[in-house]
Amino acid sequence: MESAGGGGGPLGMMMMFALIFGVFYFLVIMPAKKQQKKKEAMIGALKKGDKVVTGGGIFGTVSAVEEHTVLLKIAENTKIRISKSAIGGPVGSDGAPPENPKR
């Protein structure tokens, strides 16, 4: 006698794992890759004079862009060198992040 709650064998289980992976890919992995590419493009486009905020919340103006670092002016006569990956994003002229109408 066969049990009543069988899952359809190994083929059914493999299909279920494939379905779960597909859903996970489209809901988690794909959007994260898209956001990572967007941030890389923003960091690649940094130039002198851009106003940015770091991941730690420090606001400043880009003074120089080097290969892996950015020189950030945070006050008069005060500059810090930070990693490009520490840049959180650009800020508008009023100090607020630019609005993203595509949300």
C-alpha positions in Angstrom: 0.0 0.0 0.0 1.3 3.5 -0.9 1.2 6.3 1.6 -1.4 9.0 0.9 0.9 12.1 1.3 3.7 11.2 -1.1 5.5 14.2 -2.7 5.7 12.7 -6.2 9.2 11.3 -5.7 12.6 12.8 -6.4 11.5 14.5 -9.7 8.7 16.4 -7.9 11.1 17.5 -5.2 13.7 18.7 -7.7 11.0 20.7 -9.5 9.9 22.3 -6.2 13.5 23.3 -5.4 13.8 24.8 -9.0 10.6 26.7 -8.5 11.7 28.1 -5.1 15.1 29.1 -6.5 13.4 30.8 -9.4 11.2 32.9 -7.2 14.1 33.7 -4.9 16.2 34.8 -7.9 13.5 37.2 -9.2 12.6 38.6 -5.8 16.0 38.9 -4.2 19.0 38.4 -6.4 18.0 40.3 -9.5 17.0 43.5 -7.7 20.2 43.4 -5.6 22.3 43.1 -8.8 20.4 46.0 -10.4 21.0 48.2 -7.4 24.7 47.2 -7.2 25.1 48.2 -10.9 23.4 51.5 -10.3 25.7 52.3 -7.3 28.8 51.3 -9.3 27.7 53.6 -12.1 27.2 56.5 -9.6 30.6 55.9 -8.1 32.2 55.7 -11.5 30.7 59.1 -12.5 31.9 60.9 -9.4 33.8 64.1 -10.2 35.2 67.1 -8.4 32.4 69.3 -7.0 29.8 66.6 -6.5 28.0 66.7 -3.2 27.7 63.3 -1.6 26.9 61.5 1.7 28.9 58.6 3.0 27.5 55.4 4.4 28.2 56.8 7.9 26.2 59.9 7.3 29.0 62.4 6.6 28.1 65.1 4.1 30.7 66.6 1.9 31.9 67.8 -1.5 34.3 65.7 -3.7 37.7 67.5 -3.9 39.5 64.8 -5.8 38.8 61.4 -7.2 41.6 58.7 -7.2 41.6 55.1 -8.3 40.1 53.6 -5.1 39.6 56.6 -2.9 37.9 60.0 -2.8 39.1 63.2 -1.1 36.0 64.7 0.5 35.8 68.3 1.8 33.6 68.2 4.9 34.3 71.7 6.3 36.6 74.7 5.6 40.2 73.4 5.7 39.0 69.9 6.6 39.3 67.1 4.1 39.1 63.3 4.6 40.1 60.5 2.3 37.6 57.7 2.1 37.1 54.5 0.0 34.9 54.9 -3.0 32.7 52.1 -1.6 32.0 54.2 1.5 30.0 56.7 -0.7 26.3 56.3 0.1 25.0 58.5 -2.7 24.6 61.9 -4.1 22.8 64.8 -2.4 20.9 67.7 -3.9 21.8 71.4 -3.5 19.6 71.6 -0.4 21.4 68.7 1.3 18.6 66.2 0.8 19.0 63.1 -1.4 17.7 63.5 -4.9 14.1 62.3 -5.3 13.6 59.0 -7.2 10.3 59.3 -9.1 10.5 55.6 -10.3 9.6 54.0 -6.9 
